Amino acid sequence: MPDSVQKIFPAVKAFVVKDGKVLLLKESVNYADGANDGKWDVPGGRIDIGERWDTALLREVKEETGLEVVPGNAFAMNEWRPVVRGEQWQVVATFIECTTSGAADSIILSQDHVEYKWFNPEEIVTLEGTASAIQEVAQQYLDSKKAQ
């Protein structure tokens, strides 16, 4: 198996945008299935077997933030290969721009996260302490906006 990958997961990630800023969550180091311990990431996660991608996206964002979102366009795909519970995983994610009518300060974090903050997309491109691929995907998001 390439790179000793033991499990592969499809995932969806939400670039939740409100007033021009993107929501990032800091993952708890105590999250047993965490792939980004202590790092900034966007809401989202693995798609369950048989689950539609859009249902998974709405579920993950609601579980992690308490927000209800409206999915927009997919603008990037990426992957990362964390070691979780001693296993080499491969996570392949589609990143989707989402909007919310929820208040920016109405976030209810899940136990898997310890902090949230709204960032200008330009900040994320050079932000230290981000999850794998987030800086690159933030640049792809900005590029997709310029192309419109």
Residue frames as a rotation matrix with the C-alpha (Angstrom) as fourth column:
MET 1
0.588 0.809 0.000 0.00
0.809 -0.588 0.000 0.00
0.000 0.000 -1.000 0.00
PRO 2
0.074 -0.601 0.796 1.51
0.470 -0.683 -0.559 3.41
0.879 0.416 0.232 -0.95
ASP 3
-0.382 -0.366 0.849 3.12
-0.433 -0.740 -0.514 5.22
0.817 -0.563 0.124 1.98
SER 4
-0.874 0.025 -0.485 1.75
0.357 0.710 -0.607 2.52
0.330 -0.704 -0.629 4.32
VAL 5
-0.571 0.758 0.315 -1.71
-0.773 -0.626 0.105 4.14
0.277 -0.184 0.943 4.31
GLN 6
-0.978 0.210 0.007 -4.03
0.186 0.879 -0.439 2.00
-0.098 -0.428 -0.899 6.44
LYS 7
-0.050 0.997 -0.057 -7.30
0.815 0.008 -0.579 3.93
-0.577 -0.075 -0.813 6.06
ILE 8
-0.927 -0.132 0.352 -8.66
0.326 -0.748 0.578 6.42
0.187 0.650 0.736 3.54
PHE 9
-0.198 0.872 -0.449 -11.49
0.750 -0.160 -0.642 8.83
-0.631 -0.463 -0.622 4.23
PRO 10
-0.337 0.215 0.917 -13.44
0.644 -0.658 0.391 11.19
0.687 0.722 0.083 1.99
ALA 11
-0.338 0.180 -0.924 -14.15
0.815 -0.435 -0.383 14.47
-0.471 -0.882 0.000 3.78
VAL 12
0.262 0.413 0.872 -15.91
0.681 -0.719 0.136 17.81
0.684 0.559 -0.470 3.30
LYS 13
-0.456 -0.474 -0.753 -14.61
0.846 -0.493 -0.201 21.08
-0.276 -0.729 0.626 4.74
ALA 14
0.548 0.784 0.291 -16.53
0.822 -0.570 -0.012 24.35
0.156 0.246 -0.957 5.05
PHE 15
-0.799 -0.587 0.128 -15.04
0.566 -0.807 -0.168 27.78
0.202 -0.061 0.977 4.41
VAL 16
0.254 0.919 -0.302 -17.77
0.967 -0.248 0.059 29.51
-0.020 -0.307 -0.952 6.43
VAL 17
-0.739 -0.500 0.451 -17.75
0.571 -0.820 0.026 33.16
0.357 0.277 0.892 5.35
LYS 18
0.459 0.825 -0.330 -19.43
0.888 -0.417 0.195 35.99
0.023 -0.382 -0.924 7.24
ASP 19
0.943 -0.039 -0.331 -18.79
0.000 -0.993 0.117 39.68
-0.333 -0.110 -0.936 6.63
GLY 20
0.699 -0.667 -0.257 -15.77
-0.512 -0.215 -0.832 38.80
0.500 0.713 -0.492 4.50
LYS 21
-0.233 -0.789 0.568 -14.09
-0.972 0.192 -0.131 36.69
-0.006 -0.583 -0.813 7.20
VAL 22
0.114 0.139 -0.984 -13.55
-0.354 0.931 0.091 32.92
0.928 0.338 0.155 7.39
LEU 23
0.687 0.237 0.687 -14.22
-0.726 0.162 0.669 30.85
0.047 -0.958 0.283 10.51
LEU 24
-0.153 -0.736 -0.659 -11.34
-0.315 0.668 -0.674 28.79
0.937 0.105 -0.334 11.87
LEU 25
0.886 0.398 0.240 -11.49
-0.381 0.326 0.865 26.38
0.266 -0.858 0.441 14.80
LYS 26
-0.232 -0.964 0.133 -8.58
-0.887 0.153 -0.436 25.28
0.400 -0.219 -0.890 16.98
GLU 27
0.412 0.391 -0.823 -8.65
-0.195 0.920 0.339 21.51
0.890 0.021 0.455 17.48
SER 28
0.703 -0.092 0.705 -8.29
-0.705 0.038 0.708 20.14
-0.092 -0.995 -0.038 21.00
VAL 29
-0.356 -0.880 -0.315 -5.18
-0.839 0.450 -0.306 18.09
0.411 0.155 -0.898 21.68
ASN 30
-0.636 0.181 0.750 -7.51
-0.489 0.657 -0.573 15.72
-0.597 -0.732 -0.330 23.57
TYR 31
0.419 0.805 -0.419 -9.57
-0.845 0.177 -0.505 14.77
-0.332 0.566 0.755 20.48
ALA 32
0.108 -0.401 0.910 -8.88
-0.169 0.894 0.414 11.02
-0.980 -0.199 0.028 20.08
ASP 33
0.330 0.067 0.942 -9.60
0.812 0.488 -0.319 10.97
-0.481 0.870 0.106 16.32
GLY 34
0.782 -0.026 -0.622 -8.00
-0.134 -0.983 -0.128 14.34
-0.608 0.184 -0.772 15.74
ALA 35
0.521 -0.602 0.604 -5.75
0.853 0.364 -0.374 14.83
0.005 0.711 0.704 12.76
ASN 36
0.084 -0.414 0.907 -4.79
0.363 -0.835 -0.414 18.44
0.928 0.364 0.080 13.56
ASP 37
0.363 0.086 -0.928 -4.03
0.920 0.124 0.372 18.56
0.147 -0.989 -0.034 17.29
GLY 38
0.104 -0.289 -0.952 -3.83
0.646 -0.707 0.286 22.13
-0.756 -0.645 0.113 18.54
LYS 39
-0.870 -0.468 0.158 -3.98
0.400 -0.479 0.782 23.62
-0.290 0.743 0.603 15.04
TRP 40
-0.291 0.738 -0.609 -6.37
-0.494 -0.661 -0.565 26.01
-0.819 0.136 0.557 13.30
ASP 41
-0.912 0.113 0.395 -8.68
0.373 0.631 0.680 24.35
-0.172 0.767 -0.618 10.78
VAL 42
-0.605 0.793 -0.073 -12.00
-0.740 -0.525 0.421 24.97
0.296 0.309 0.904 9.07
PRO 43
-0.102 0.643 0.759 -15.14
-0.678 0.514 -0.526 23.09
-0.728 -0.568 0.384 10.19
GLY 44
0.387 0.330 -0.861 -15.85
-0.865 0.455 -0.214 19.80
0.321 0.827 0.462 8.54
GLY 45
-0.235 -0.482 0.844 -14.94
-0.726 0.665 0.178 16.16
-0.647 -0.570 -0.506 8.63
ARG 46
-0.956 -0.261 0.130 -15.31
-0.146 0.813 0.563 12.68
-0.253 0.520 -0.816 7.30
ILE 47
-0.160 0.897 -0.413 -18.27
-0.946 -0.020 0.323 11.54
0.281 0.443 0.851 5.22
ASP 48
-0.252 0.153 0.955 -19.98
-0.559 0.783 -0.273 8.50
-0.790 -0.603 -0.112 6.72
ILE 49
-0.968 -0.069 0.241 -20.54
0.122 0.710 0.694 5.42
-0.219 0.701 -0.679 4.55
GLY 50
-0.373 0.864 0.339 -23.69
0.922 0.303 0.241 5.97
0.105 0.402 -0.909 2.47
GLU 51
0.199 0.417 -0.887 -23.99
0.576 -0.782 -0.239 9.65
-0.793 -0.463 -0.396 3.50
ARG 52
0.660 0.056 0.749 -24.39
0.678 -0.473 -0.562 12.39
0.323 0.879 -0.350 0.89
TRP 53
-0.407 -0.909 0.090 -21.58
0.811 -0.405 -0.423 14.96
0.421 -0.100 0.902 0.82
ASP 54
-0.390 0.293 0.873 -23.96
-0.151 -0.955 0.254 17.88
0.908 -0.033 0.417 1.46
THR 55
0.751 0.647 -0.131 -25.61
-0.035 0.237 0.971 16.13
0.659 -0.725 0.201 4.40
ALA 56
0.346 -0.728 -0.592 -22.17
0.911 0.412 0.025 15.41
0.226 -0.548 0.806 5.85
LEU 57
-0.570 -0.573 0.589 -21.12
0.473 -0.815 -0.335 19.04
0.672 0.088 0.735 5.44
LEU 58
0.076 0.698 0.712 -24.22
-0.391 -0.636 0.666 20.39
0.917 -0.329 0.224 7.19
ARG 59
0.842 0.237 -0.485 -23.89
0.264 0.603 0.753 17.78
0.471 -0.762 0.445 9.97
GLU 60
0.038 -0.935 -0.351 -20.20
0.943 0.150 -0.296 18.43
0.330 -0.320 0.888 10.60
VAL 61
-0.586 -0.243 0.773 -20.57
0.136 -0.970 -0.201 22.23
0.798 -0.012 0.602 10.71
LYS 62
0.398 0.821 0.408 -23.58
-0.399 -0.246 0.883 21.97
0.826 -0.515 0.230 13.06
GLU 63
0.761 -0.135 -0.635 -21.78
0.527 0.699 0.484 19.50
0.378 -0.703 0.603 15.36
GLU 64
-0.129 -0.975 -0.180 -18.57
0.951 -0.071 -0.300 21.54
0.280 -0.210 0.937 15.51
THR 65
-0.907 -0.303 0.292 -19.97
0.274 -0.952 -0.136 25.09
0.320 -0.044 0.947 15.67
GLY 66
-0.427 0.843 -0.327 -23.73
0.543 -0.050 -0.838 25.03
-0.723 -0.536 -0.436 16.25
LEU 67
-0.469 0.196 -0.861 -24.14
-0.540 -0.835 0.104 27.02
-0.699 0.514 0.497 13.03
GLU 68
0.368 0.544 0.754 -26.45
0.528 0.545 -0.651 26.27
-0.765 0.638 -0.087 10.15
VAL 69
-0.475 -0.639 -0.604 -24.85
-0.235 -0.570 0.787 27.02
-0.848 0.516 0.121 6.81
VAL 70
0.805 0.590 -0.055 -25.79
-0.165 0.134 -0.977 27.22
-0.569 0.796 0.205 3.16
PRO 71
-0.035 -0.865 0.500 -23.27
0.502 0.418 0.757 25.44
-0.864 0.278 0.419 0.91
GLY 72
0.561 0.096 -0.823 -22.03
-0.571 -0.675 -0.468 27.32
-0.600 0.732 -0.323 -2.13
ASN 73
0.778 -0.300 -0.552 -19.34
-0.462 0.323 -0.826 26.39
0.426 0.898 0.113 -4.62
ALA 74
0.729 -0.676 0.107 -16.60
0.486 0.622 0.614 23.86
-0.481 -0.395 0.782 -4.15
PHE 75
0.897 -0.410 -0.166 -13.30
-0.436 -0.762 -0.478 25.63
0.070 0.501 -0.862 -4.85
ALA 76
-0.113 -0.992 -0.055 -10.52
-0.944 0.124 -0.306 23.22
0.311 0.018 -0.950 -3.85
MET 77
0.944 0.173 -0.282 -9.54
-0.070 0.937 0.342 19.65
0.323 -0.303 0.896 -3.14
ASN 78
-0.007 -0.971 0.240 -6.60
-0.843 -0.124 -0.523 18.57
0.537 -0.206 -0.818 -1.05
GLU 79
0.740 0.200 -0.642 -5.36
0.115 0.903 0.414 15.71
0.662 -0.380 0.646 1.07
TRP 80
0.018 -0.758 0.652 -3.26
-0.931 -0.250 -0.266 15.05
0.365 -0.602 -0.710 4.13
ARG 81
0.308 -0.048 -0.950 -1.89
-0.019 0.998 -0.057 11.92
0.951 0.036 0.307 5.77
PRO 82
0.085 -0.237 0.968 -1.99
-0.926 -0.378 -0.011 12.11
0.368 -0.895 -0.251 9.55
VAL 83
-0.651 -0.191 -0.735 -1.14
0.143 0.920 -0.366 9.35
0.745 -0.343 -0.571 11.99
VAL 84
-0.102 0.725 0.681 -4.23
-0.897 -0.363 0.252 8.83
0.430 -0.585 0.688 14.18
ARG 85
0.667 0.334 0.666 -4.43
-0.671 0.658 0.342 6.18
-0.324 -0.675 0.663 16.92
GLY 86
-0.090 -0.859 0.505 -1.17
-0.339 0.503 0.795 4.78
-0.936 -0.100 -0.337 15.59
GLU 87
0.181 0.222 0.958 -2.53
0.754 0.595 -0.279 4.29
-0.632 0.773 -0.060 12.06
GLN 88
-0.851 -0.437 -0.291 -1.51
0.103 -0.682 0.724 6.10
-0.515 0.586 0.625 8.88
TRP 89
0.201 0.971 0.131 -4.64
0.572 -0.007 -0.820 7.73
-0.796 0.239 -0.557 7.46
GLN 90
-0.911 -0.264 0.317 -5.22
0.412 -0.542 0.732 9.47
-0.021 0.798 0.603 4.15
VAL 91
-0.006 0.905 -0.425 -7.94
0.538 -0.356 -0.764 12.14
-0.843 -0.233 -0.485 4.19
VAL 92
-0.813 -0.135 0.567 -9.12
0.575 -0.346 0.742 13.49
0.096 0.928 0.359 0.82
ALA 93
-0.211 0.716 -0.665 -11.24
0.623 -0.426 -0.656 16.61
-0.753 -0.553 -0.356 1.24
THR 94
-0.227 0.292 0.929 -13.35
0.783 -0.513 0.352 18.90
0.579 0.808 -0.112 -0.89
PHE 95
-0.723 -0.072 -0.687 -13.48
0.521 -0.709 -0.474 22.49
-0.453 -0.701 0.551 0.36
ILE 96
-0.159 0.816 0.556 -16.77
0.865 -0.156 0.477 24.35
0.475 0.557 -0.681 -0.07
GLU 97
-0.936 -0.057 0.347 -17.57
-0.058 -0.948 -0.313 28.00
0.347 -0.313 0.884 0.47
CYS 98
-0.198 0.891 -0.408 -20.54
0.897 0.332 0.292 28.36
0.395 -0.308 -0.865 2.84
THR 99
-0.574 0.119 0.810 -22.54
-0.257 -0.966 -0.040 31.26
0.778 -0.231 0.585 4.19
THR 100
-0.465 0.462 -0.756 -24.41
0.853 0.462 -0.243 31.58
0.237 -0.758 -0.608 7.47
SER 101
0.105 0.559 0.822 -27.04
0.062 -0.829 0.555 33.89
0.992 -0.007 -0.122 8.82
GLY 102
0.615 0.064 -0.786 -25.95
0.744 0.282 0.605 33.02
0.260 -0.957 0.126 12.36
ALA 103
0.941 -0.282 0.188 -24.31
-0.327 -0.900 0.287 35.69
0.088 -0.332 -0.939 14.47
ALA 104
0.301 -0.924 -0.235 -20.52
-0.281 0.149 -0.948 35.69
0.911 0.351 -0.215 14.33
ASP 105
-0.591 -0.531 0.607 -20.36
-0.704 -0.029 -0.710 35.37
0.394 -0.847 -0.356 18.13
SER 106
0.355 0.835 0.421 -22.99
-0.930 0.361 0.069 32.60
-0.094 -0.416 0.905 18.40
ILE 107
-0.065 -0.470 -0.880 -20.53
-0.522 0.768 -0.372 29.72
0.850 0.435 -0.296 17.94
ILE 108
0.628 0.184 0.756 -21.05
-0.736 0.456 0.500 26.74
-0.253 -0.871 0.422 20.23
LEU 109
-0.200 -0.840 -0.503 -17.87
-0.914 0.345 -0.212 24.68
0.352 0.418 -0.838 20.05
SER 110
0.768 0.302 -0.565 -17.90
-0.160 0.944 0.287 20.90
0.620 -0.130 0.773 20.25
GLN 111
0.855 -0.459 0.242 -15.65
-0.179 0.178 0.968 19.18
-0.487 -0.871 0.070 22.77
ASP 112
0.524 -0.662 0.536 -13.24
0.828 0.543 -0.139 18.51
-0.199 0.517 0.833 19.89
HIS 113
0.039 -0.467 0.884 -12.33
0.570 -0.716 -0.404 22.22
0.821 0.519 0.238 19.65
VAL 114
-0.082 -0.191 -0.978 -11.05
0.984 -0.170 -0.050 24.77
-0.157 -0.967 0.202 22.17
GLU 115
-0.325 -0.097 -0.941 -11.23
0.135 -0.989 0.055 28.10
-0.936 -0.109 0.334 20.35
TYR 116
0.242 0.345 0.907 -12.66
0.958 0.061 -0.279 29.85
-0.152 0.937 -0.315 17.32
LYS 117
-0.220 -0.289 -0.932 -11.81
0.130 -0.955 0.266 33.02
-0.967 -0.063 0.248 15.47
TRP 118
0.810 0.458 0.366 -12.88
0.467 -0.126 -0.875 34.81
-0.354 0.880 -0.316 12.29
PHE 119
-0.202 -0.958 -0.204 -9.92
0.362 -0.266 0.893 35.59
-0.910 0.107 0.401 10.01
ASN 120
0.446 0.138 -0.885 -9.52
-0.732 -0.513 -0.449 37.62
-0.515 0.847 -0.127 6.84
PRO 121
0.970 -0.044 0.239 -8.75
0.155 0.869 -0.470 35.06
-0.187 0.493 0.850 4.11
GLU 122
0.590 -0.796 0.136 -5.49
-0.236 -0.331 -0.914 36.88
0.772 0.507 -0.383 3.33
GLU 123
0.203 -0.482 0.852 -4.34
-0.978 -0.135 0.157 36.30
0.039 -0.866 -0.499 6.94
ILE 124
0.755 0.200 0.625 -4.86
-0.344 0.931 0.118 32.54
-0.559 -0.305 0.772 6.68
VAL 125
0.887 -0.425 -0.179 -2.40
-0.046 0.304 -0.952 32.23
0.459 0.853 0.250 3.79
THR 126
-0.088 -0.989 0.118 0.49
-0.202 -0.098 -0.974 33.04
0.975 -0.110 -0.191 6.16
LEU 127
0.522 0.387 0.760 -1.06
-0.790 -0.119 0.602 32.06
0.323 -0.914 0.244 9.51
GLU 128
-0.637 -0.754 -0.158 1.21
-0.566 0.597 -0.568 29.95
0.523 -0.272 -0.808 11.71
GLY 129
-0.852 0.216 0.477 -0.24
-0.305 0.536 -0.787 26.90
-0.425 -0.816 -0.391 13.44
THR 130
0.087 0.905 -0.418 -2.73
-0.974 -0.011 -0.226 25.88
-0.209 0.426 0.880 10.78
ALA 131
0.413 0.170 0.895 -3.77
-0.103 0.985 -0.139 22.37
-0.905 -0.034 0.424 9.86
SER 132
-0.606 -0.650 0.459 -2.16
0.306 0.342 0.889 20.68
-0.735 0.678 -0.008 6.89
ALA 133
-0.535 0.266 0.801 -3.22
0.839 0.058 0.541 22.25
0.098 0.962 -0.255 3.57
ILE 134
0.367 0.807 -0.462 -5.17
0.826 -0.511 -0.237 25.19
-0.428 -0.295 -0.854 5.08
GLN 135
-0.095 -0.456 -0.885 -2.74
-0.049 -0.886 0.462 27.88
-0.994 0.087 0.062 3.92
GLU 136
-0.947 -0.282 0.150 -2.70
0.102 0.179 0.979 26.46
-0.303 0.942 -0.141 0.39
VAL 137
-0.333 0.908 0.256 -6.49
0.939 0.292 0.183 26.12
0.092 0.301 -0.949 0.30
ALA 138
0.284 0.395 -0.874 -6.90
0.528 -0.825 -0.201 29.70
-0.800 -0.404 -0.443 1.57
GLN 139
-0.577 -0.548 -0.606 -4.82
-0.247 -0.589 0.769 30.89
-0.778 0.594 0.205 -1.38
GLN 140
-0.886 0.321 0.333 -6.99
0.457 0.493 0.740 28.81
0.074 0.809 -0.584 -3.73
TYR 141
0.079 0.941 -0.330 -10.05
0.935 -0.185 -0.303 30.45
-0.346 -0.284 -0.894 -2.18
LEU 142
0.066 -0.133 -0.989 -8.62
0.028 -0.990 0.135 33.92
-0.997 -0.037 -0.061 -2.83
ASP 143
-0.891 -0.435 -0.130 -7.69
-0.138 -0.012 0.990 32.94
-0.432 0.900 -0.050 -6.38
SER 144
-0.558 0.756 0.343 -11.24
0.829 0.495 0.258 31.66
0.025 0.429 -0.903 -7.00
LYS 145
0.309 0.663 -0.682 -12.63
0.651 -0.670 -0.357 35.03
-0.694 -0.334 -0.638 -5.86
LYS 146
-0.337 -0.521 -0.784 -10.31
-0.255 -0.751 0.609 36.93
-0.906 0.405 0.120 -8.21
ALA 147
-0.962 -0.082 0.260 -11.46
0.195 0.458 0.867 34.73
-0.190 0.885 -0.425 -11.11
GLN 148
-0.182 0.981 0.060 -15.12
0.906 0.191 -0.378 35.65
-0.383 -0.015 -0.924 -10.57
